[in-house]
Amino acid sequence: MENQSNSSFKRARTEQAREQRRNVILDAARSTFFEKGYQNTTIKEITDRAGLSIGTFYLYFEDKVDVYKCVLLEGIVLLENHLRQAVSESGVDSSTEKLRIVARAYLEFYRQNPEYFDIIAVLNLTEEELRENRSRISREIDRKARDVLKFVQAVVREGILRREFPISDSGAAATGLWAILDGILVLFHRRNLTLLKQDLDKLAANSIDYFIEGMKASPNQPQAS
């Protein structure tokens, strides 16, 4: 029994040490990606910052894409938690107001974490090698991204059941609303809104209001899909 206890203790210590070392690499990668972007970051720069060898890096991550996607997954998880917390703490019942809160919370997340948004935008808009979707981390990213949309969809579905939105497809509505927010933030991130003389907050608020009013004016029968 004592040998089993010692073995379990050593294994736990070893697993803890591995997790700590992985986090050191991930922290170094995150900081380097935030500073230099994906293309300009090398594995050597990550390991130099972490104070570890390149060989050690490959014990924990397959390549630069793998560690980059781990940082991306962090960003999606943080975003989802931020949106859920904003709605939960608001205490409002109206689904219309909840959607407005979601929009404001997304803008707030962007302002607090522009580096994460930049990573998400790079994954979605450029770098073909980052579009691979068969690995475990890619599947996890897809799942968490769907969780964010499912959260927005749940708010829309609630509005359908409350008869705030006379529409039939909550999934399409949630996707459309999210596309509006993403598009506005991409324009802002690229400084295009400045050229168009548009204020970020006003444009987002007006766009969401137009979208909500469109849902309320829909002639479709609600089915809470």
Residue pairs with C-beta under 8 A, 6 or more apart in sequence:
18 60
21 52
21 56
21 60
22 60
24 50
24 51
24 52
25 46
25 47
25 50
25 52
25 56
25 57
25 60
25 61
25 67
26 67
26 70
26 71
27 50
28 46
28 47
28 49
28 50
29 41
29 46
29 67
29 68
29 70
29 71
30 71
30 74
31 49
32 41
32 45
32 46
32 49
33 41
33 68
33 71
33 115
33 119
34 115
34 118
36 45
37 118
37 122
38 64
38 68
38 119
38 122
38 127
38 130
39 127
41 64
42 64
43 54
43 57
43 63
43 64
44 54
46 57
46 64
46 67
47 53
47 54
47 56
47 57
50 57
57 67
61 67
61 70
62 135
65 129
65 130
65 132
66 135
66 137
68 119
68 130
69 123
69 130
69 135
69 137
69 138
69 141
70 137
71 116
71 119
72 116
72 119
72 120
72 123
72 141
73 137
73 140
73 141
73 144
74 116
75 113
75 116
75 117
75 119
75 120
76 120
76 141
76 144
76 145
76 148
77 144
78 109
78 113
78 116
79 106
79 109
79 113
79 116
79 148
80 144
80 147
80 148
80 151
82 105
82 108
82 109
83 102
83 105
83 106
83 109
83 148
83 151
83 152
84 151
86 101
86 102
86 104
86 105
86 108
87 98
87 101
87 102
87 105
87 155
90 97
90 98
90 101
92 98
92 101
94 164
95 155
95 156
95 158
95 159
95 162
95 164
95 165
96 159
96 164
96 212
96 216
98 155
98 158
98 159
99 152
99 155
99 156
99 159
99 177
99 208
99 212
100 205
100 208
100 209
100 212
102 152
102 155
102 177
103 177
103 181
103 204
103 205
103 208
104 204
104 205
106 181
106 185
107 181
107 185
107 200
107 201
107 204
109 117
110 117
110 185
110 188
110 189
114 189
117 185
117 189
118 189
121 186
121 189
122 130
123 130
123 131
125 186
132 138
133 139
133 142
148 178
149 171
149 174
149 175
149 178
150 174
152 174
152 177
152 178
153 170
153 171
153 173
153 174
154 170
155 174
156 165
156 167
156 170
156 173
156 174
156 177
156 215
157 170
157 224
157 225
159 165
159 215
160 166
160 167
160 170
160 222
160 223
160 224
161 222
161 224
163 222
164 216
165 173
165 212
165 215
165 216
165 218
165 222
166 215
166 216
166 218
166 219
166 220
166 221
166 222
167 173
167 215
167 218
167 220
167 222
168 220
168 221
168 222
168 223
168 225
169 225
170 224
170 225
171 225
173 215
176 211
177 208
177 211
180 207
180 208
180 211
181 204
181 208
184 193
184 200
184 203
184 204
184 207
187 193
187 196
187 198
188 200
193 199
193 200
193 203
